[in-house]
Amino acid sequence: MEKKYIALTFDDGPSPDATPALLEVLKKHDVKASFFLVGNSFNEETEKYAVAEYEYGCELCNHSQTHSGMSSLSKEQIINEIDYTDNKTEKITGQKTAFFRPPYIDYNKLMFDEIDKTFICGVGAEDWEDSVSAEERFKRIVAQSENGTIILLHDMQGNFKTVEAVDMIIPELKNTGFEFVTVSELFKKCNVTPQKDIIYSNVFDTKKYYEMN
């Protein structure tokens, strides 16, 4: 069976309940993931889960400080949003994050100019909507999964349907030849060097953001 690579990513954490539950599922299946963290989600209770993610071998990434639509922000505000979360994660990892996912996938030229990180989108399942069942989340993700795909899900507080869905997604995709890796590993495994001005849902994407509209 041809080897295919895929990355699980999770936004909006760390949370006090979904994050530790999700970590248990990842450990159950011996899978590492990438977590796009919101700076304001860090507190005395949740920071330990970001530490646990890193200690398990997962990758910590940047999802801004306040989860605001950033295309309306000034240069200084954009930099502050990024630096705040980098400061939180750098205390854990010893280095700045390499990947950034814009909140609401809202971005503009100023953000690409000022944020020295690879921009990540991904394929999702509207898993922030409680009306979308775990089974439906599972089906949507599996249907969109290809070699090089970045999966976009959320470990926000109370999002246990995604925890349940991930417990189904991993074995299903493993059975069809996928190997789960972090985002940085996905680029390496696929022999792709991340490029400026691309927002990636698959590491093989080549279209610049200004060519997408």
C-alpha positions as CSV (number, residue, x, y, z in Angstrom):
1,M,0.0,0.0,0.0
2,E,1.3,3.4,-1.0
3,K,2.3,5.5,2.0
4,K,0.4,8.7,2.5
5,Y,1.0,11.4,5.0
6,I,-1.6,13.6,6.8
7,A,-1.6,16.0,9.7
8,L,-4.2,16.5,12.5
9,T,-4.4,20.1,13.7
10,F,-6.5,21.6,16.5
11,D,-7.5,25.2,17.1
12,D,-8.5,27.4,20.1
13,G,-6.9,25.5,23.0
14,P,-5.7,24.7,25.4
15,S,-9.0,24.0,27.1
16,P,-9.6,22.4,30.5
17,D,-11.6,19.4,29.2
18,A,-11.5,18.7,25.4
19,T,-7.7,19.1,25.3
20,P,-6.8,16.4,27.9
21,A,-9.5,14.1,26.4
22,L,-8.1,14.6,23.0
23,L,-4.5,13.9,24.2
24,E,-5.7,10.6,25.6
25,V,-7.2,9.6,22.2
26,L,-3.9,10.6,20.4
27,K,-1.9,8.5,22.9
28,K,-4.3,5.6,22.4
29,H,-3.6,5.5,18.7
30,D,0.1,6.6,19.0
31,V,-0.4,9.7,16.9
32,K,1.1,13.2,17.2
33,A,-0.7,16.3,16.2
34,S,-0.2,20.1,15.9
35,F,-2.1,22.5,18.2
36,F,-2.8,26.0,17.1
37,L,-3.0,27.8,20.4
38,V,-4.8,31.0,21.4
39,G,-2.8,33.1,23.9
40,N,-5.9,34.1,25.9
41,S,-6.8,30.4,26.4
42,F,-3.7,30.0,28.6
43,N,-4.3,30.2,32.4
44,E,-3.1,28.3,35.5
45,E,-5.4,25.4,34.7
46,T,-4.9,25.0,31.0
47,E,-1.2,25.8,30.6
48,K,-0.3,22.3,31.9
49,Y,-2.2,20.8,28.9
50,A,0.0,22.8,26.5
51,V,3.0,21.4,28.3
52,A,1.6,17.9,28.1
53,E,1.1,18.3,24.3
54,Y,4.7,19.3,23.8
55,E,6.0,16.6,26.2
56,Y,4.1,14.0,24.3
57,G,5.7,15.1,21.0
58,C,3.0,17.3,19.5
59,E,3.7,20.6,17.8
60,L,2.7,24.0,19.3
61,C,1.6,26.6,16.7
62,N,0.2,30.1,16.8
63,H,-3.5,31.0,16.4
64,S,-3.2,34.6,17.8
65,Q,-3.8,36.1,21.2
66,T,-7.5,37.1,21.1
67,H,-8.9,35.1,18.1
68,S,-9.9,38.4,16.5
69,G,-10.4,38.9,12.8
70,M,-6.9,40.2,12.1
71,S,-7.3,41.8,8.6
72,S,-8.8,44.9,10.3
73,L,-5.9,45.3,12.7
74,S,-2.9,47.7,12.5
75,K,0.7,46.5,12.0
76,E,1.4,47.0,15.7
77,Q,-1.8,45.1,16.7
78,I,-0.9,42.2,14.4
79,I,2.6,41.9,15.8
80,N,1.3,42.0,19.4
81,E,-1.3,39.2,18.7
82,I,1.5,37.0,17.4
83,D,4.1,37.8,20.0
84,Y,1.8,37.3,22.9
85,T,1.1,33.7,21.9
86,D,4.7,33.1,20.9
87,N,5.8,34.2,24.4
88,K,3.4,31.7,25.9
89,T,4.6,28.8,23.8
90,E,8.3,29.7,23.9
91,K,8.3,29.3,27.6
92,I,7.4,25.6,27.0
93,T,9.3,24.8,23.8
94,G,12.2,27.2,24.0
95,Q,11.5,28.5,20.5
96,K,9.0,30.6,18.5
97,T,6.3,28.9,16.6
98,A,6.8,28.1,12.9
99,F,3.1,28.0,11.8
100,F,0.2,30.4,12.1
101,R,-3.5,29.9,11.4
102,P,-5.4,33.1,11.0
103,P,-8.6,33.2,13.1
104,Y,-11.6,32.7,10.9
105,I,-9.1,32.2,8.0
106,D,-9.3,36.0,7.8
107,Y,-6.0,37.5,6.3
108,N,-4.6,40.2,4.1
109,K,-1.3,41.4,2.6
110,L,-0.3,43.2,5.8
111,M,-0.5,40.0,7.7
112,F,1.6,38.1,5.2
113,D,4.1,41.0,5.3
114,E,4.4,41.2,9.1
115,I,4.0,37.6,10.2
116,D,7.1,35.6,9.6
117,K,5.5,32.2,9.7
118,T,4.0,29.7,7.3
119,F,0.2,30.3,7.0
120,I,-2.0,27.3,7.5
121,C,-5.7,26.7,6.7
122,G,-6.8,23.1,6.3
123,V,-9.9,21.0,5.5
124,G,-12.5,20.9,8.2
125,A,-16.0,19.7,9.2
126,E,-17.6,22.8,10.9
127,D,-16.8,21.1,14.2
128,W,-17.3,24.3,16.1
129,E,-21.0,23.8,15.4
130,D,-22.6,21.5,18.1
131,S,-25.3,20.5,15.6
132,V,-22.7,18.6,13.5
133,S,-22.6,15.1,15.0
134,A,-19.4,13.2,15.7
135,E,-20.3,10.7,12.9
136,E,-20.8,13.6,10.4
137,R,-17.4,15.2,11.4
138,F,-15.8,11.8,10.8
139,K,-17.4,11.4,7.4
140,R,-16.5,14.9,6.2
141,I,-12.8,14.6,7.2
142,V,-12.3,11.2,5.7
143,A,-13.9,12.3,2.4
144,Q,-11.5,15.2,2.1
145,S,-8.3,13.4,3.2
146,E,-5.5,13.1,0.6
147,N,-1.8,12.8,0.7
148,G,-0.4,16.0,2.2
149,T,-3.7,17.1,3.7
150,I,-3.9,19.3,6.8
151,I,-7.0,18.5,8.9
152,L,-8.6,21.5,10.7
153,L,-10.5,20.7,13.9
154,H,-11.0,22.3,17.3
155,D,-10.2,21.4,20.9
156,M,-12.1,24.3,22.3
157,Q,-13.9,23.8,25.7
158,G,-16.6,21.2,25.6
159,N,-16.0,20.0,22.1
160,F,-16.2,16.3,22.9
161,K,-17.9,15.4,19.6
162,T,-14.6,16.2,17.9
163,V,-12.8,14.0,20.4
164,E,-15.2,11.2,19.5
165,A,-14.7,11.9,15.8
166,V,-10.9,11.8,16.0
167,D,-11.1,8.4,17.7
168,M,-12.8,7.2,14.5
169,I,-10.8,9.2,12.0
170,I,-7.4,7.9,13.0
171,P,-8.0,4.1,12.6
172,E,-10.0,4.7,9.4
173,L,-7.3,6.6,7.7
174,K,-4.5,4.4,9.1
175,N,-6.3,1.4,7.5
176,T,-6.2,3.2,4.1
177,G,-2.5,3.8,4.2
178,F,-2.1,7.2,6.0
179,E,0.6,8.0,8.5
180,F,-0.2,10.8,10.9
181,V,2.5,13.4,11.5
182,T,2.8,17.0,12.7
183,V,2.6,19.9,10.2
184,S,6.4,20.4,10.2
185,E,6.9,16.7,9.6
186,L,4.3,16.7,6.9
187,F,6.2,19.2,4.8
188,K,9.4,17.2,5.3
189,K,7.9,13.8,4.6
190,C,6.4,15.2,1.4
191,N,9.7,16.9,0.4
192,V,8.0,20.4,0.3
193,T,9.7,23.6,1.5
194,P,7.0,26.0,2.8
195,Q,6.7,29.1,0.6
196,K,5.8,32.7,1.5
197,D,2.3,34.1,0.5
198,I,0.7,30.6,0.4
199,I,-2.0,29.6,2.9
200,Y,-1.8,25.8,3.0
201,S,-4.6,23.3,3.3
202,N,-2.4,20.7,1.6
203,V,1.4,20.9,1.6
204,F,1.3,20.5,-2.2
205,D,-0.7,23.8,-2.6
206,T,1.1,26.3,-4.8
207,K,-1.3,29.1,-5.4
208,K,-0.4,32.4,-3.7
209,Y,-3.1,34.0,-1.5
210,Y,-3.5,36.9,-3.9
211,E,-4.2,34.4,-6.7
212,M,-7.0,32.7,-4.8
213,N,-9.8,35.4,-5.3
